[in-house]
Amino acid sequence: MTKLKLLDTVATLNPVPIERLTLLEADKAGIESLPRGQVGTIVEVYEEGEDCHYLVEFADTQGCEYAMATLKAEELLALHYDLAVA
């Protein structure tokens, strides 16, 4: 698996429950989870040996950040704008 890196655009593979989120917008406080497929940006990489966790920022279409979560690589799918050969 290709290692994710800072500023990669990713999508969640599973819902992320509210307990794992830091919400930054009061109007989002009623959500129970972020849905599968929610798109975010990696803003920090935490490496501990071979284990990596990623701080992912979720923002709306206007660029306003509304939530953050620390997720594992297996919880994320890297999104590509250019052709990437597997």
DSSP file (Angstrom, degrees, kcal/mol; ACC not computed):
  #  RESIDUE AA STRUCTURE BP1 BP2  ACC     N-H-->O    O-->H-N    N-H-->O    O-->H-N    TCO  KAPPA ALPHA  PHI   PSI    X-CA   Y-CA   Z-CA
    1    1 A M              0   0    0      0, 0.0     2,-0.2     0, 0.0     3,-0.0   0.000 360.0 360.0 360.0 135.3    0.0    0.0    0.0
    2    2 A T        -     0   0    0      1,-0.1     2,-0.3     0, 0.0     0, 0.0  -0.493 360.0-114.9 -70.2 135.0    1.3    3.5   -0.9
    3    3 A K        -     0   0    0     -2,-0.2     2,-0.1     1,-0.1    -1,-0.1  -0.515  27.2-126.4 -73.2 133.9    2.0    5.6    2.1
    4    4 A L        -     0   0    0     -2,-0.3     2,-0.3     4,-0.0    -1,-0.1  -0.429  29.9-161.3 -75.3 155.6   -0.2    8.6    2.5
    5    5 A K    >   -     0   0    0     -2,-0.1     3,-2.0     1,-0.1    37,-0.2  -0.877  30.3 -63.3-137.7 169.4    1.5   12.0    2.9
    6    6 A L  T 3  S+     0   0    0     -2,-0.3    37,-0.2     1,-0.3    -1,-0.1  -0.224 118.0  13.4 -52.9 134.0    0.9   15.5    4.1
    7    7 A L  T 3  S+     0   0    0     35,-2.8    -1,-0.3     1,-0.3     2,-0.1   0.470  86.8 147.4  74.1   7.8   -1.8   17.4    2.0
    8    8 A D    <   -     0   0    0     -3,-2.0    34,-2.3    34,-0.1     2,-0.5  -0.465  50.1-124.6 -65.6 143.4   -3.1   14.2    0.3
    9    9 A T  E     +A   41   0A   0     70,-0.4    70,-3.0    32,-0.2     2,-0.3  -0.813  41.1 173.9 -89.3 128.9   -6.8   14.4   -0.5
   10   10 A V  E     -AB  40  78A   0     30,-2.6    30,-2.7    -2,-0.5     2,-0.3  -0.857  25.5-144.3-133.8 164.7   -8.5   11.3    1.0
   11   11 A A  E     -AB  39  77A   0     66,-2.0    66,-2.2    -2,-0.3     2,-0.3  -0.971  29.5-109.8-128.5 147.8  -12.0    9.9    1.5
   12   12 A T  E     - B   0  76A   0     26,-1.8    25,-3.0    -2,-0.3    64,-0.2  -0.567  16.5-157.6 -76.5 137.8  -13.3    7.9    4.5
   13   13 A L  S    S+     0   0    0     62,-2.5    -1,-0.1    -2,-0.3    23,-0.1   0.696  79.1  20.7 -86.4 -21.3  -13.9    4.2    3.8
   14   14 A N  S    S-     0   0    0     61,-0.5    23,-0.2    21,-0.1    24,-0.1  -0.925 100.1 -79.1-138.7 161.5  -16.3    3.9    6.7
   15   15 A P        -     0   0    0      0, 0.0    21,-0.1     0, 0.0    -2,-0.1  -0.344  40.1-138.2 -59.5 146.0  -18.4    6.3    8.8
   16   16 A V  E     -F   34   0B   0     18,-2.1    18,-2.5    -4,-0.1     5,-0.0  -0.941  21.9-130.8-108.9 112.8  -16.4    8.1   11.4
   17   17 A P  E >   -F   33   0B   0      0, 0.0     3,-2.0     0, 0.0     4,-0.3  -0.207  19.1-112.5 -65.8 154.6  -18.4    8.3   14.7
   18   18 A I  G >  S+     0   0    0     14,-2.2     3,-1.6     1,-0.3    15,-0.1   0.789 113.4  67.9 -55.4 -31.8  -18.9   11.6   16.5
   19   19 A E  G 3  S+     0   0    0      1,-0.3    -1,-0.3    13,-0.2    14,-0.1   0.741 102.1  46.7 -63.5 -22.1  -16.7   10.3   19.4
   20   20 A R  G <  S+     0   0    0     -3,-2.0    50,-0.5    49,-0.0     2,-0.3   0.386 101.0  87.8 -99.4   2.5  -13.7   10.3   17.1
   21   21 A L  E <   -C   69   0A   0     -3,-1.6     2,-0.6    -4,-0.3    48,-0.2  -0.744  61.2-150.5-105.1 148.5  -14.3   13.8   15.7
   22   22 A T  E     -C   68   0A   0     46,-2.6    46,-1.7    -2,-0.3     2,-0.3  -0.971  25.8-152.1-108.5 111.0  -13.3   17.3   16.8
   23   23 A L  E     -C   67   0A   0     -2,-0.6    44,-0.3    44,-0.2     3,-0.1  -0.682  19.1-179.1 -87.8 137.4  -16.1   19.5   15.5
   24   24 A L        +     0   0    0     42,-2.6     2,-0.5    -2,-0.3    43,-0.2   0.442  64.5  65.5-113.9  -5.1  -15.2   23.1   14.8
   25   25 A E    >   -     0   0    0     41,-0.9     3,-1.7     1,-0.1     4,-0.2  -0.984  68.3-147.3-123.7 125.7  -18.6   24.4   13.7
   26   26 A A  G >  S+     0   0    0     -2,-0.5     3,-1.6     1,-0.3     4,-0.2   0.822  97.3  62.7 -60.8 -32.9  -21.5   24.7   16.1
   27   27 A D  G 3  S+     0   0    0      1,-0.3     3,-0.3     2,-0.1    -1,-0.3   0.591  99.1  56.2 -72.1  -7.9  -24.1   24.0   13.4
   28   28 A K  G X  S+     0   0    0     -3,-1.7     3,-1.8     1,-0.2    -1,-0.3   0.409  76.1 100.5 -97.4   0.1  -22.6   20.5   12.8
   29   29 A A  T <  S+     0   0    0     -3,-1.6    -1,-0.2     1,-0.3    -2,-0.1   0.693  72.4  63.5 -62.4 -20.3  -23.0   19.5   16.5
   30   30 A G  T 3  S+     0   0    0     -3,-0.3    -1,-0.3    -4,-0.2    -2,-0.1   0.513  77.6 108.8 -83.7  -4.7  -26.1   17.4   15.7
   31   31 A I    <   -     0   0    0     -3,-1.8     3,-0.1     1,-0.1    -3,-0.0  -0.409  54.6-157.4 -74.6 150.1  -24.4   14.9   13.4
   32   32 A E  S    S-     0   0    0      1,-0.4   -14,-2.2    -2,-0.1     2,-0.3   0.728  71.6 -21.2 -93.9 -27.8  -23.9   11.3   14.6
   33   33 A S  E     -F   17   0B   0    -16,-0.3    -1,-0.4   -15,-0.1   -15,-0.0  -0.978  66.4 -96.1-167.2 164.5  -21.0   10.6   12.3
   34   34 A L  E     -F   16   0B   0    -18,-2.5   -18,-2.1    -2,-0.3     3,-0.1  -0.803  53.4-116.8 -85.6 137.3  -19.2   11.6    9.1
   35   35 A P    >   -     0   0    0      0, 0.0     3,-1.6     0, 0.0   -23,-0.2  -0.266  31.4 -87.1 -74.6 161.5  -20.5    9.3    6.3
   36   36 A R  T 3  S+     0   0    0      1,-0.2   -23,-0.2   -23,-0.1     3,-0.1  -0.424 116.4  32.7 -59.4 138.2  -18.4    6.9    4.3
   37   37 A G  T 3  S+     0   0    0    -25,-3.0    -1,-0.2     1,-0.3     2,-0.2   0.445  77.9 152.9  90.8   0.2  -16.9    8.7    1.3
   38   38 A Q    <   -     0   0    0     -3,-1.6   -26,-1.8   -24,-0.1     2,-0.3  -0.467  40.5-132.5 -65.8 132.3  -16.5   12.1    3.1
   39   39 A V  E     +A   11   0A   0    -28,-0.2    20,-0.4    -2,-0.2     2,-0.3  -0.698  36.8 153.6 -94.0 137.2  -13.5   13.9    1.5
   40   40 A G  E     -A   10   0A   0    -30,-2.7   -30,-2.6    -2,-0.3     2,-0.4  -0.859  36.5-112.9-147.2-178.6  -10.8   15.5    3.6
   41   41 A T  E     -AD   9  57A   0     16,-2.3    16,-3.0    -2,-0.3     2,-0.5  -0.979  26.5-120.6-125.9 135.4   -7.2   16.6    3.5
   42   42 A I  E     + D   0  56A   0    -34,-2.3   -35,-2.8    -2,-0.4    14,-0.2  -0.644  34.6 169.8 -74.9 121.9   -4.3   15.2    5.6
   43   43 A V  E     +     0   0A   0     12,-3.1     2,-0.3    -2,-0.5    13,-0.2   0.489  64.2  22.3-112.4  -7.8   -2.9   18.0    7.7
   44   44 A E  E     - D   0  55A   0     11,-1.1    11,-2.5   -39,-0.1     2,-0.5  -0.963  61.2-151.5-157.7 143.1   -0.6   16.1   10.0
   45   45 A V  E     - D   0  54A   0     -2,-0.3     2,-0.6     9,-0.2     9,-0.2  -0.978   7.9-163.4-118.4 125.6    1.2   12.7    9.8
   46   46 A Y  E     - D   0  53A   0      7,-3.1     7,-2.4    -2,-0.5     2,-0.5  -0.935  10.5-169.9-110.4 112.0    2.0   10.9   13.1
   47   47 A E  E     + D   0  52A   0     -2,-0.6     2,-0.4     5,-0.2     5,-0.2  -0.893  14.8 173.0-107.9 128.2    4.5    8.1   12.6
   48   48 A E  E >   - D   0  51A   0      3,-3.2     3,-2.0    -2,-0.5     2,-0.3  -0.838  69.0 -61.6-130.2  93.4    5.3    5.6   15.3
   49   49 A G  T 3  S-     0   0    0     -2,-0.4    -1,-0.1     1,-0.3     0, 0.0  -0.539 118.3 -18.7  66.1-125.5    7.6    2.9   13.9
   50   50 A E  T 3  S+     0   0    0     -2,-0.3     2,-0.4    -3,-0.1    -1,-0.3   0.535 121.6  94.4 -88.1  -7.5    5.7    1.3   11.0
   51   51 A D  E <   -D   48   0A   0     -3,-2.0    -3,-3.2    21,-0.0     2,-0.4  -0.734  55.9-172.4 -91.4 129.8    2.4    2.5   12.3
   52   52 A C  E     -D   47   0A   0     -2,-0.4    21,-0.7    -5,-0.2     2,-0.3  -0.955   9.7-173.3-123.2 141.7    1.0    5.8   10.9
   53   53 A H  E     -DE  46  72A   0     -7,-2.4    -7,-3.1    -2,-0.4     2,-0.4  -0.942  13.8-148.3-125.9 152.8   -2.0    7.9   11.9
   54   54 A Y  E     -DE  45  71A   0     17,-3.1    17,-2.9    -2,-0.3     2,-0.7  -0.978  10.7-140.3-129.4 129.8   -3.2   10.9   10.0
   55   55 A L  E     -DE  44  70A   0    -11,-2.5   -12,-3.1    -2,-0.4   -11,-1.1  -0.805  29.8-163.7 -85.2 116.9   -4.9   14.0   11.2
   56   56 A V  E     -DE  42  69A   0     13,-3.1    13,-1.8    -2,-0.7     2,-0.5  -0.893   8.6-151.8-110.8 130.3   -7.6   14.7    8.5
   57   57 A E  E     -DE  41  68A   0    -16,-3.0   -16,-2.3    -2,-0.5     2,-0.5  -0.849   6.8-157.0 -99.9 132.6   -9.3   18.1    8.1
   58   58 A F  E     + E   0  67A   0      9,-3.0     8,-2.7    -2,-0.5     9,-1.5  -0.945  18.1 174.2-111.9 129.4  -12.8   18.1    6.7
   59   59 A A  E     - E   0  65A   0     -2,-0.5     6,-0.2   -20,-0.4   -20,-0.1  -0.912  27.5-115.9-133.5 157.4  -14.0   21.3    5.0
   60   60 A D    >   -     0   0    0      4,-2.0     3,-2.0    -2,-0.3    -1,-0.0  -0.188  47.5 -86.5 -82.6-177.3  -17.1   22.5    3.1
   61   61 A T  T 3  S+     0   0    0      1,-0.3    -1,-0.1     2,-0.1    -2,-0.0   0.650 128.9  58.0 -68.2 -14.2  -17.1   23.7   -0.5
   62   62 A Q  T 3  S-     0   0    0      2,-0.1    -1,-0.3     0, 0.0     3,-0.1   0.462 120.0-108.7 -90.9  -3.1  -16.2   27.2    0.7
   63   63 A G  S <  S+     0   0    0     -3,-2.0     2,-0.6     1,-0.3    -2,-0.1   0.549  70.3 144.5  88.2   8.6  -13.1   25.9    2.4
   64   64 A C        -     0   0    0      1,-0.0    -4,-2.0     2,-0.0    -1,-0.3  -0.727  48.9-130.4 -85.4 118.7  -14.4   26.4    5.9
   65   65 A E  E     + E   0  59A   0     -2,-0.6    -6,-0.3    -6,-0.2     3,-0.1  -0.453  34.0 167.3 -68.1 133.4  -13.1   23.6    8.2
   66   66 A Y  E     +     0   0A   0     -8,-2.7   -42,-2.6     1,-0.3   -41,-0.9   0.566  58.9  11.8-122.8 -16.3  -15.9   21.9   10.2
   67   67 A A  E     -CE  23  58A   0     -9,-1.5    -9,-3.0   -44,-0.3    -1,-0.3  -0.994  50.7-161.6-159.1 157.7  -14.3   18.8   11.6
   68   68 A M  E     +CE  22  57A   0    -46,-1.7   -46,-2.6    -2,-0.3     2,-0.3  -0.980  11.6 177.6-138.2 151.0  -11.0   16.9   12.2
   69   69 A A  E     -CE  21  56A   0    -13,-1.8   -13,-3.1    -2,-0.3     2,-0.6  -0.988  28.9-129.1-152.0 146.8  -10.3   13.3   13.0
   70   70 A T  E     + E   0  55A   0    -50,-0.5     2,-0.3    -2,-0.3   -15,-0.2  -0.887  41.6 175.5 -96.7 120.0   -7.2   11.2   13.5
   71   71 A L  E     - E   0  54A   0    -17,-2.9   -17,-3.1    -2,-0.6     2,-0.2  -0.859  28.9-118.0-128.5 156.8   -7.5    8.1   11.3
   72   72 A K  E >   - E   0  53A   0     -2,-0.3     3,-1.7   -19,-0.2     4,-0.2  -0.523  33.7-109.6 -88.1 160.3   -5.4    5.1   10.3
   73   73 A A  G >  S+     0   0    0    -21,-0.7     3,-1.8     1,-0.3    -1,-0.1   0.861 117.4  59.6 -58.3 -37.9   -4.3    4.4    6.7
   74   74 A E  G 3  S+     0   0    0      1,-0.3    -1,-0.3     3,-0.0    -3,-0.0   0.570 100.3  57.5 -71.4  -6.3   -6.7    1.5    6.4
   75   75 A E  G <  S+     0   0    0     -3,-1.7   -62,-2.5   -62,-0.1   -61,-0.5   0.430 103.2  67.6 -96.5  -1.3   -9.6    3.9    7.1
   76   76 A L  E <   -B   12   0A   0     -3,-1.8     2,-0.5    -4,-0.2   -64,-0.2  -0.876  60.1-154.9-126.3 151.4   -8.7    6.1    4.2
   77   77 A L  E     -B   11   0A   0    -66,-2.2   -66,-2.0    -2,-0.3     2,-0.2  -0.994  25.5-130.5-121.1 122.4   -8.7    6.0    0.4
   78   78 A A  E     -B   10   0A   0     -2,-0.5     2,-0.4   -68,-0.2   -68,-0.2  -0.540  20.9-146.3 -71.5 135.3   -6.3    8.4   -1.4
   79   79 A L        -     0   0    0    -70,-3.0   -70,-0.4    -2,-0.2     2,-0.4  -0.841  11.4-157.8-104.5 142.3   -8.0   10.4   -4.2
   80   80 A H        -     0   0    0     -2,-0.4     4,-0.1     1,-0.1     3,-0.0  -0.947  22.0-171.8-125.1 140.3   -6.1   11.3   -7.3
   81   81 A Y  S    S+     0   0    0     -2,-0.4     2,-0.3     2,-0.1    -1,-0.1   0.682  80.6  51.3 -96.4 -25.4   -6.6   14.0   -9.9
   82   82 A D  S    S-     0   0    0      1,-0.1     2,-0.2     0, 0.0     0, 0.0  -0.735 107.2 -80.3-108.3 160.3   -4.0   12.7  -12.3
   83   83 A L        -     0   0    0     -2,-0.3     2,-0.5     1,-0.0    -2,-0.1  -0.400  46.7-167.3 -60.3 125.3   -3.7    9.2  -13.7
   84   84 A A        -     0   0    0     -2,-0.2     2,-0.5    -4,-0.1    -4,-0.1  -0.980  14.5-138.8-118.9 123.0   -2.0    7.0  -11.1
   85   85 A V              0   0    0     -2,-0.5    -2,-0.0     1,-0.1     0, 0.0  -0.692 360.0 360.0 -83.3 126.7   -0.7    3.6  -12.2
   86   86 A A              0   0    0     -2,-0.5    -1,-0.1     0, 0.0    -2,-0.0   0.466 360.0 360.0 -77.6 360.0   -1.4    1.0   -9.6
